[in-house]
Amino acid sequence: MSSILESTWAWVWGWWSGGSLAKLTMVDFSLQWGLWVVAALLKTEKFYDLAGSATYILLVYLNYKWNGKDHPRQMIQSSCVFIWALRLGLFLFTRVMKSGRDRRFKEALERPSLLWVYWTMQGAWVLVTLLPSLLAVMSVRQRPVGTRDYIGWGLWATGFLIEVVADYQKSAFRSNPANKDKFINTGLWSISRHPNYFGEILLWFGLYISASSTFSGWQYFTVLCPVLDYLLITRVSGIPLLEKYALKKWGTTPQYQAYLSSTPALIHKFRTMDPEVARQMFEEGGTLVLLGMPIGTEFGIDLNFWNVGEKFRGVKMIPPGLHFVYFSAVNRQGDTAPRTGFFHVFESREVLVRHYDPVAEDLEPGEANPTEVESIRASLQNLDPHLGAYPLESWSKWVSLTQHISPSELRRMVPLSGKICSAPELITEGETDGKRQWSRSKRKGVSIEADSEQLQSNSSISNPSSSTHLMVSDDTLASSVPSTTTTTTSIESIAPTTSVNIFTSSTTSSPSYTASQQDADCINNTSQDSSMVPAPTPNNPGISSKMPNMVPRPGTEVRFTKFPAKPYQDGATPSEVTRHCLDSTYSVRCMLEGLESAKSLVAELQLAFVTFLVGQMWDGWEHWRALLSSLCRASQLIEEEPQMYNTLLSVLHFQINEVPEDLFVDIVESNNFLAAGMATLFTNLADAQANLPPTLTRKAERFRAHLSTKFDWDLSLEDTGEDAPVVVDL
């Protein structure tokens, strides 16, 4: 201990008596303060970063001139700093000259005293980060270059490369006019929100490791220098300022919220939510308040669901955008009723209040009156302990499944009742429902709701203690609704943040289905694609005429786009019938009539999928299959709408990963309908390759390879077996 104190005192005395480090310190701050005077007089910040880099270079040069002995370590250590500072200084100077300003100095340019603080902080930063390297060059104990040196320089090279690539990618992104007012989430920026800062932190730790080869005693404590650099970047001047700016600019957009929740600030190891970010999320996010929901009720939002606890009153920090809220009554034996839910587009800071009716086991119709909503908004801080935080880690996945469903598309498709029910509400065909006049809520957020009279008589979940209102047998219901057997947890003071996959091992195969009426005339001509045609809903002629014909109650069915009655025009010739049966472009064009654009079908494909995935509505799955079948076989449409198919491939990439593979297998024909459909789509894309954008063809090839590897599917339509076509010479 005494030797350490003696060496520390010797270093302090040497510093004050005019040693190299003291002279370097004076050069450092003299340069910063001199340039501060110039910057204050000219009211400019354009040479601030360039001056910082020049200071690094000057101090390294003077230190090597005064203390260098041409040792490899001294030369390499100094060169690393020189290369890094030169590159970064020129890059930052060029950037500020192009942009014309540096937003960090907006206030400081008007206050010389604050500007002096900025320049002084830069001088301190330079000295602190350089200290280990300066000491390594000053040391008289220059051992031969060893393993520690190579490890340190290797980390420096890795960090330097990461920083250079990240800066280049961001510059290229910003230079593209199409990316104006957008944030970068590609390249290295897709795995880290600040890869350039990660590279800088890594390279300074690397230089400390290599410099430590010459250290002794107190010098090892200079590890605090790269640690301080890390803390300044992550807690003070680097990441916090950029995150605050990004939240202010993009914080209310679903895309940035998804990026924020799925991408760590540096790397996963250091990923934490900054208090400022959490505060912004609390202030900008929506709040769902559910009053009167019984303990044990299965409640969920998007891809997460739980059994509610005694203190549960709702969910906070809901990212602005589309969400699906759902619930199921649970009896004392643990049996779960069919799932009921509704879509709602939350706006920034919106408070949505709903009351639960325990008698009807449903939410009361309509939203709470404005007076109650404002009262709850004013007391949100008191209600906060009873609100569970929205699980942000699942938000990016939800966005990937719903990002093309705009509010207008949502209004077009959701039931007039506003409710999505896993068990259909049926009535006898011909039964009138004249008293029902469906309406939509006109509240701030977009939410499809019915009026009080409508919903009081239209509850989709019946009381377990009363007779069911669904005139469907248990076997029929079991084959129409996905299994909901899951293990859930209880929400007490707050909701847990673990997303739960709604598919369990009990979901093993899809129910049987028959060919749709719309393609009845084409079955013989399209046998290879018939498995892609979903089950229809027409009357089954085999049912006895004594049985009542049940149909969905008007206003409760999802308003998906109808397929044409026949896949070809009236009066079509036999050859035209065959062509339209092989190429479903005519059917898709008929569906596009009245829609906003071709991408409306992509939105419909997403809504159909999530109503099945989360809403457990079998009609959603059937429509998804039918629509996907038509899009895969529309070979002529591919050339007309390449952008839609480019989007379609991205949508399918996320959807296919959410359901078990065996759900794609038809149990009647023992055929994987999805593999057959994708094979048709990839073949059509390949045939039209000459007329398609290169980006689409490359994406199709990558997606095809991904599916072949992931599922071991043969996505070729070639048939070399006994049923293969034979060419006969005449």
N, C-alpha and C positions, 0 to 999 in steps of 0.2 A: 504493500500500500504506500509506503514512504517513497519508494522508487517512482511510482506513478505521480505522486504529488511533486516530487523533485523535477521530473521531466516536464510536467505541466507548467511549473513555475519557470523553468528554463525557456520553454517555448513562448510564454507570455512576455518574459523579459526581452527575448530576442525580437518579438514582434514590435514591442514599443521602442526598441533601440534601433529601429531602422532595418529590420530584416526584409526579405523579399516579399513576404506576405503583407507586411505593413505597406510597402510601396505599391503593391498591386491593389490593395484596398483603396489607397489614396487616388490612384489612377482611375479606378472604377467609379468612385463617387464624384470625383472631379469632372469626369466626362459626362455623367448623368446630369449633374446640376448645371453644368455649362450648357448642355443641350436643352435643359428645361427652360433656361432663360430665352433661348431662341424660339422654342415652341410656344412659350407664353406670349412673346411679342408678336409672333406671326399667327398665333391662334391656329396651329395646325398640329395634327398627330400623325401625319403621313410617314415621318421617318422614325417613329418611336420603335417599332419592331426591328427596323434595320439597324438602329443605334444599339439595341440590345445584342444583336448578333455580332456587330462590329466590336462590342466590348468583350464578348467571349473570345473572339479571334485575337484581339490585342493583348488580353491578359495571358492567353496561352502562349502567344509569341514571345512576350517579354519574359515570362517564367522560364521558357525553354532557353532563351538567350542568356539569362542570368544563371541558370542552374543545370542546363542540359549537358550531358557528357556523351552524347551520341549513343546512348544505350538503346537497344531495340524497344524496351518497354516505354522509355521516355518519348521516343519518336512516335510509336504507334498510339500511345495514350493521347498525346497532343494532336496527332493527325485526326483521330476520331472526333475530338471536339471541334477541330477546325472544319472538317467536312460537314458535320451536322449543322454548325452555326452558319456556314456559308450558304448551304442549301436552304435552310429555313428562313434566313434573313431575306434572301432574294425572292423566295416564294411569297412571304408575307408582304414585302414591299410592293411586289407586282400586283398582288391581290387588292391592296388598299388603293393603289393608283387606279385600278380598273373600276372599283366600286365607288371611289371618290370620298369615302369616309369610313371611320371605324366607330360603330355605335357605342363602344365602351367609353368613349371620351365626350359624349354629347354634353354632359354636365360639367366635366372637368375643364373643358376649353373656356368656359365662362368664369371659372374660379381658379386663379393661378395657384392658390394654396393647395387645392385639391390636385391640381396637375403636378405640383411638386411631390405630393405623396406618391403619385403614380411613378414618377421617374425615380424616386428614392427606393420604392419597392422593387423596381427593375434592377437597380444596382445591388440590392441585397440578394435578390433571387440569383443573379449571375454569380455572386461570390459564394453563396451557399451551395449551389449545384456543382460549381467547379472545384470546391475545396478538396475533395478526395483526389482528384486528378492533379491539382496543383501540388499537393503534398507528395504524391507519387513521383513527380518529376524532381521535386526538391530533395528527396531522400538520398542519403549517401549510401544506403543499404540496397544497392541494386543487385538483387539476386538474379540468377539466370531465369529466363522466361520459362514458366512451367504451366502445369495443368490449370491452375487458378486463373492465370492470365488468359489462356485460350477460352475458358468458360465465359469469363467476363466479356471478352471481345466478341465471342459468338452471340451472347445476349444483346450486345450493342448492335451488331449487324442485323439481328432479327428485328429488334425494335426500330432501327433506322429504316429497314425495308418496309415494315408495317406502316410507319408514319408517312413515308414517301408515297406508297401505293394509295393509302387512304386520302391523302391530300390531292393526289392526281384524280382519283375517282370523283371526289367532291367537286373539283374544278371542272371536270368534263360534264358532270351532271348540271352544274349551274350555267355552263356555257350554252346548253341546249335551250332554246326559247320555249320548247314544249314543257319544260320543267319549271317555268316561272311560278313562284309562290308555292312550290312543292318542297317536301323534305325528302332527303335521300335515304333510301332503305334497300339499296342494292350493293353488291360487292361485299367488301369488308363491313360496310355499314348495315348489312343485314344480320350480322352476328354480334355487332357491338354498336352502341349509339355514339361512341367516341373512340373509334379505333386509333386515330392519330394521337390522342392523349395516352392511350394504352402503350403505343409504340414508344412515346417519349419517356414514360415512366420506366419501361423495361430497359431502355438503353442507358439511363442514368444508374440504375441498379447494376447493370453489366459493367459500367466503368468503375463503380465502387469496388466490385469483386476483383477486377484486374488490378486496381490500385492497391488493394489491401495486401498484395504480395510483398509490399515494402513496409507495411505498417508495424508499429510496435506500441505497446502501452495505450495511452489515451487516444491515439490516432484511430483505433478501431471504432471509437464512438462517433466518428464521422459518418457511420451508417445512418445517423439521424438526418444527414443531408438529403439522400434520396427519399427517405421517409417523409421529410418535410416537404419535398417537392411533390410527392404523392398526395399529401394532405392539402397542400395549396391548390392543386389541380382539381381534386375531388370534393373539397369542402369550401373553398374560398373563391378563387378567381376564374377557374376554368369551367368545369362541368356545371356548377350551380347557375352561373350567369346564362350559359347557353340553354340549359333546361328551362329556366324561367322564361326566356325569350320564346322558345319553341312552344311551351304550354300556352303562352299568351297568343301566339299566332295560329297554332294548329290544335290546341288542347281540346276543343269541342268536336273535332272531326273523328269519326269512328276509325278511320285508317291510322291516325296518329295514336289514338288510344290503344289500338291493337298492337302497334309497333312498340309503344311504351311498355305494355304489359308483357310482351313476348321477347323483347330484346334487352339484354343487360346493358348497364351504362358502360362498363369496361369488359369484363368477362364474368361468367356465371359465379365464380367464386366470390367476387366482390359485389354481387348484385344486391342492392338494398333500395328501398324506396326512400328517397330523401324527404325529410319532413315538409319541405316546401312543396314537393310534388304531391304528397298526401294532402296537404292543405288545399292545393289547387283542385285536386280531385273531389274533395269534400264540398268545395264551394261551387264547382262547375257541374258536378254530377247530379243526376236526378235522384229522387227519393220516392220509394213506393211504401205507403203506409197501409197495412192490412189490419183492420180492427175486428175483433171477435172471432178470429180463426181458432178452432178448438185445438187443444194440446194433442199432439200425435198426428195431426193432419199432414199428409205428404204435400209439401209445397216446393215449387221450383221456379227458377228463372233461367231461361236459355238452356245451357248444358249442365246445370247444377240443380240438385234437389235434395231435400232433407225432410226429416220429421220435426215439426216445430215444437219448441219448448214453451214453458210457462211465460217467459219474459219476452218472447218474440213479438215484435210489432211491425216488422217490415225489413226493407233492404235500402241501404244508402249507397252513395258513390256509384250510382248506375251510369255508365258512360252514355253520353247522348247518342241516340240512334235507335234502330229497331230492336225490340226485345219481345220474348214470348214468356208470359207469366202463366203458370198452371198449378193445379192442385188436385188432390184426390182425397175423398173422405176415407178414413180407416176405422173399422169397427173394433170392438174389444178383443176379438179373436185375431186381429192383425190383418184381416182381409182388406184389400184395397179396392175402392170403387173405380169405375172408369175415369180416365183423366179428362179434365175440362180446363180450358185456358183461353187466353186472348192475346192478340198482338197489340203492341203499343209502341209508338215512336216517341221516346223520351227526348225532350228538349233540355237545353242547359238550365240547371237549377229548378227544374220542374218538380212539383210535389203532387203525386197522384195518390188519392185517398180512396180506398174501397172498403166496404163493410161486408162481413160474412154472415149469411143467414144460416144458422145451425139447423133449422127445420127443413129447409129446402136443400141443405148441404151444397150451397152454391153462393156465389157472390150476389149481393143485392144488385138489382138492375141500376145502371147508371152510376155516375160518380158522386162523391159527396158534394153537398152544396158549397158554393164559393166561400161563405162565411166560415164554415168549419175548416176548409182547406187553408184559409189565411190564418186562422187561429192555430192550426197545427204547424204551419210554416213559422209562425212567430215563436213557437215553443220547441223547435227542432233540437236545440241544444239539450233540453231536458229529456227529449225522447231518444237522444243519440245512444245511450247505453243499451237500448232495446232494439236497435237497428243493426242488422248484420251487414258487413261490408261486402259489396259485390266482388266475387272472386276474379280479379283481373287476369289471373294466369290463364283463364279459359276464354277470355274475351277475344283474343286473336282468332281462335278456332271458330267461334260463333260468327265473327265478321266474315271469315272465309266462306262460310256456308250461306250467308244472307246478304252480302254486300251489294248485290244487284237488285234487291227488292226495294224500290223507291216507295215513298209514301203514296204516290199515285197508283203504282202497281199494286200496292197492298190494298188500297180502297177498291180497286177493280175486282180483286179475287176473293177477299175474305167473305164469309157468310154475312147476310144481312143482319143476322142476330148478333154478330160480332164475336161469337163463341166457336172455338174449335173443340169438338168432342170426339173422344176415341170410340164411344158407343153411339151409333147414329140414332137420332130420334125419328121413329117411323110412325106413319099413319096409314090407314087403308086407302088405297087408290080411289080417288073420287071424293074422299072426305074433304069438305071445304074448310077453309081457315080464314073466312072473310074478315074476322075482327082484327086480324094481325096487320098492322101497318108498320113495317120496319123503318127505322130512322137511324141516323148516324149522329154521334156526339160531335159538337163543334168546339170542343175544348182546345186549349193551346196545343197540347200534344196530339198526334194523330192516333186515334183509337176508334175502332169500329164498335159501337155499342148500340143496344136497342133501348126503347123507352120502357118505362116501368111496367105497363100493362102487358107488353109483349113478353118480357123476360120472366114475369111472375108465372106465366103459364107455359114457359118454354124451358124449364130447368132440364139440363141434360143428365144430371146425376140424381137418381131417386133415392129416397130414404131407405136404408137397408131394412128398417123395421116395417116398411110398408111394401105393398106389392109393386113390382116393377112396372114401369110404363112402357118398356120395350117389348114389343110382341115378337121376340126372337128367342129361339131355343138356346139352351146353354151351349150346346155343341156348335151352333152357328156362330154365337158370340165368341167362343174360344178360338174359332178359326179365322175370325175377322179382326182380332186385336192382338198386337204383339204382347208377349209376356212382360209383366211388370214386377216380377219377383226380384227384389233387390234387398241388400242390407244397407240401412240408412242410419244416420246418427241424429242426435237431438240438438236443436238450437236452444241455447239457454239465453245468456245475456247478449250474445252475438251469434251470427250464423257462421258455421264452419266454412272454410274456403277450399274444400276438396271437391273437385268435379267428379261426377259419378257417371260412368258409362251406362246408359239405359238398357243396353243389350247385355243379356246374361247368357250363360251356357244353355238355358232352357229354350232359347230361340235357335232352332236348328234348321228349319226349312220353311219355304214359303208355301202357302196353300195352293191347291190346284187352281187352274184357270182354263178358260176356253178361248178360242179365237174370237176377236172382236167382230161385231156385225159389219163395221165399216170395211173390213178386209175380207169379208166372207167370199166375195167373188174372186179373191186373189190367192186363196190358200194353196191351190194346186201349182200356182206359178211361183210362189215364194216360200217353198217349204223350208228353206234354210233359215229364213227370218221369222217364221211363224211363231217361234218361241218368244220373240220379243213383243208380241201383241198381248196386251193385258186383258184381264177379265172384264167383260162388259157388265152393264147393269140392266139389260132388258129382261123381260119376263121369261122365266124358264118354262118352255112349253110342256115339260114333263110333270109339272106340279098339277095336282088335281084342281079342277075348276071350282071345287068346293072350298079350297083354301083361299083366304083373302090375300090379295096382292098388296104387299107392303112397299111404300115408297118413302123417301125422306120427307120430313115435314118442310113445307116451303119456308125458305129463309134460313135453314140450318146447314145446307150443303155449301161446300166451298165452290165458288163460281169459276172453276177452271174453264179455259177455252174449249168449246165443243169441237170434236172432230167432224169432218163432213160425213154425211150419211153414206156416201160412196167415194172411194178414192180416185174416181175418174169422172169426167164430164158426162152429162146425158148425151146420148147419141154417139158415144165414142165407138170407134171400130174395134174389132178384136185385138188388133195389133196395138192400138192405143191403150186398151184396157191392160194388156200385158205390160206395156211400158210404164204406165202409171202405178201398177202393182209392184214393179221392181224399183221404181224411182218415186219416192213419196213427196216429191217437190210440190205437186199439185195440192195434196192434202195440207201441207204446211203453208202454202200460199193462201189457201182458204182460211186457215186459222189466223193468219197475219192480218186479214182484213179487219179494220177497226182497232187494231193495236197501235201503240205509239211507234214502235219500231221492231225490227227483228229481235233485238235484245230483250223485248218483253217476254219472249218465250224462254229466254235464259232465266229471267226473274221468276217465271212460272215454274220452271224446272226446280229452282231453289226452294220456292214456297212449298211445292208438292213434297219435296224431300224432307224439309224440316217439320212439316205437319205429320209426317210419318215417323221421323226419327225422334222428335221430342213430343209431338202431340199424340203419337201412337194411333193415328188415323189411317186405316188400311186403304181408303180411297186415295190418299196422297201417294202411297206406294204404287197403286195401279196406274194413276195418271202419270207418275214419273216414268214408269216403264213404257207406257204408250207414247209419251212425248219423246222420250229418248230414242225409241225405235224409229219414229218418223224422222227425227233429225239425222240419225245415222244413215238412213236409206235415201235421203234427199240429195242425190249426187249432183243434180243441176244447181240446187240452191247453194252448194258449197262455193261455187265460183261467183255467185251473186252476192253472197254475204260472208266473205272470208273473215271479217272482223268478229262476227258473231261466233263463228266456229273457233276462232282463236280464244275467245272468252269461254266458250263451252268446254274446251279441253282443260282450262284452269279450274273451272267449276267441278268437273268430273274428278279431277285429281284429288280434291278435298273430300268430295262426297264418297268416293269409293273406299276411302280409308276409314269411314265411320261405321260401316256395317260388316258383319261377318260374311266370309266368302260364300258359305253354303246358302245364304239367302238369295244368291243369284241363280241357284240351280232350280229348274222346274222339275217337280217330283213326278209329273205325268210323262214328260218326254225325256227325262234324265238328261236335260240339256242345259248348259250354262247360257242363259239368254243374254247376259251382259257380254260374255266373251264373244258370242256370235255377233252381237250388235257392234261391238268395238272393232271386230275384224272387218265388218262391212264398212264402217266409217273410215278406218285406216286405208282400205283398198280404194274407196272413193277419193280420199285425199291424195293418194299416190297417183291415181289416174288423172287428176286435175292439177298435178304439181306444176306443170308449165304455166298455168294461168293463176297461180296462187302466190302470195307474198312469201319470200324465203323464210321469214320468221315463223309463219304458220307451219310450213313443211318441216322445219327443224324441230319445232315444239311437238309436232305429231310423232316424229321419229323418237324423240326422247321419251314421250309418254308411252309409246308402244313398247319400247325397251323396258321401261319401268314396270309396266303391267306384266310383261312376259317373265321378268325376273321375280317380281313379288309373288305372283300367283301361279307361275309355271303354266301360263296359258299359251296355247298355239293360236296366234292371231292371224293365221293365214287361211284364205278361202279356197286354197288349192285342194282338190280331192283326187288322190291317186289310187283310191280303192276301187271296188267293183262297181260303184255308182258313178265313177268318173265319166265325163263325156267322151265319146269315141268318134273320131273323124273317119267318115266312110268315103272312100273314093268312088265316084259315080262314073 
